[in-house]
Amino acid sequence: MQWIRHPKDFWSGVLFIAIGLAAIGISSTYPLGTAARMGPGYFPRMLGILLMVLGTVLALRALRSTGGSLAKWKLRPLVFVLGSVVVFGIIVHYVGVMLGTIFLIVGASAASHEFRPKESVIAGILLAALAVGVFIIGLKLQLPTWPFQG
């Protein structure tokens, strides 16, 4: 594909377009509403459209500007980051948002070759406190803060 001069940007744009299409497709069964009175499908559909526009601009720009090639895929970051997110989704109702978020941050941080356990735990604790503040206290989501609570 010699006509793609900046493969990183091109494939990022294609990914944005695909995610935008998926958001529009998934939200197409929800009522749209209007800008003044938004329905449940309004935000995901508008976000999908914006992602598609951004992806198109990025992909078209990649055809004119030059840039580096795609890096080789590494399995470790993919497994650690996606795995920690999946495990978080499974365990959050049992161990609570605090411990689940700490596990998520430490697990995802382990994907890096610069992983430092002590720094990851500190970051996990701070982000867990922020998550509790935003999602449980602020938005009043019905998730347990600690294990075996409610």
C-alpha positions in Angstrom: 0.0 0.0 0.0 2.4 2.7 -1.2 -0.4 5.3 -1.4 -0.6 5.3 2.4 2.3 7.5 3.4 1.6 7.6 7.1 0.3 4.1 8.1 -0.1 4.9 11.9 -2.5 7.8 11.2 -4.3 6.0 8.5 -5.1 2.9 10.5 -6.0 5.0 13.6 -8.5 6.9 11.4 -9.9 3.6 10.1 -10.3 2.4 13.8 -12.1 5.6 14.7 -14.4 5.2 11.8 -15.1 1.6 12.8 -15.9 2.5 16.4 -18.1 5.4 15.2 -20.0 3.1 13.0 -20.4 0.6 15.8 -21.7 3.4 18.1 -24.2 4.5 15.5 -25.3 0.9 14.8 -25.8 0.0 18.5 -27.6 3.3 19.3 -29.9 3.1 16.3 -32.6 1.3 18.2 -32.7 4.0 20.9 -34.9 7.1 20.5 -32.9 10.1 19.2 -34.9 13.0 20.6 -33.8 16.6 19.8 -30.9 18.8 20.9 -33.2 20.5 23.4 -34.7 17.2 24.6 -32.2 14.4 24.1 -33.2 10.8 24.0 -31.0 7.9 25.1 -29.7 7.5 21.5 -28.6 11.1 21.0 -25.2 11.2 22.7 -23.9 7.8 21.4 -25.1 8.7 17.9 -23.5 12.1 17.9 -20.3 10.7 19.4 -20.3 8.1 16.6 -20.6 10.8 14.0 -17.8 12.8 15.5 -15.6 9.8 15.7 -16.3 9.0 12.0 -15.5 12.6 11.0 -12.3 12.7 13.0 -11.3 9.3 11.6 -12.0 10.4 8.0 -9.9 13.6 8.5 -7.1 11.5 10.1 -7.1 8.9 7.4 -7.2 11.4 4.5 -4.4 13.4 6.1 -2.3 10.2 6.3 -2.5 9.9 2.5 -0.6 13.2 2.1 1.8 13.4 5.0 4.7 11.1 5.6 5.2 9.2 8.8 6.6 6.1 10.5 5.4 2.6 9.8 3.3 0.5 12.2 5.2 -1.0 15.1 5.2 -4.7 15.6 2.3 -5.9 17.9 3.3 -6.9 21.4 1.3 -9.5 23.1 2.1 -8.6 26.8 0.5 -5.1 26.8 -2.6 -6.4 25.0 -3.1 -9.3 27.5 -2.4 -7.3 30.6 -4.5 -4.2 29.8 -7.5 -6.0 28.3 -7.2 -8.8 30.9 -7.3 -6.4 33.8 -10.3 -4.6 32.4 -12.2 -7.9 32.0 -11.2 -9.1 35.5 -12.3 -5.7 36.9 -15.7 -6.1 35.3 -16.1 -9.6 36.8 -14.8 -8.8 40.3 -16.1 -5.3 41.0 -19.4 -6.5 42.5 -17.6 -8.8 44.9 -14.5 -6.8 46.0 -15.9 -3.3 45.6 -14.8 -0.3 43.6 -11.8 0.5 45.8 -10.1 -2.9 45.5 -11.3 -3.5 42.0 -9.8 -0.2 40.8 -6.5 -0.8 42.5 -6.3 -4.2 40.9 -7.2 -2.7 37.5 -4.5 0.0 37.7 -1.8 -2.4 39.0 -2.7 -5.1 36.4 -2.7 -2.6 33.5 0.5 -1.0 34.7 2.2 -4.4 34.7 2.0 -4.3 30.9 4.8 -1.7 30.7 8.5 -2.6 30.8 8.9 0.3 33.2 6.5 -1.3 35.8 7.1 -0.3 39.4 4.8 -2.0 41.9 4.9 0.6 44.6 4.1 3.5 42.2 1.3 1.5 40.7 -0.3 0.8 44.0 -0.1 4.4 45.0 -1.6 5.5 41.7 -4.3 2.8 42.1 -5.2 4.0 45.6 -5.5 7.6 44.3 -7.5 6.7 41.3 -9.8 4.3 43.3 -10.6 7.2 45.7 -11.4 9.4 42.7 -13.6 6.7 41.2 -15.5 6.3 44.5 -15.9 10.1 44.6 -17.1 10.4 41.1 -19.2 7.3 40.5 -20.5 6.3 43.9 -20.8 9.6 45.8 -21.2 12.0 42.8 -23.3 9.9 40.4 -24.8 7.6 43.0 -24.1 4.4 41.2 -25.2 1.3 43.0 -21.8 -0.4 43.3 -20.2 -1.5 46.6 -17.2 0.6 47.8 -15.7 -2.3 49.7 -16.0 -6.2 49.6 -19.3 -7.7 50.7 -21.0 -4.4 51.1 -24.6 -4.1 50.2 
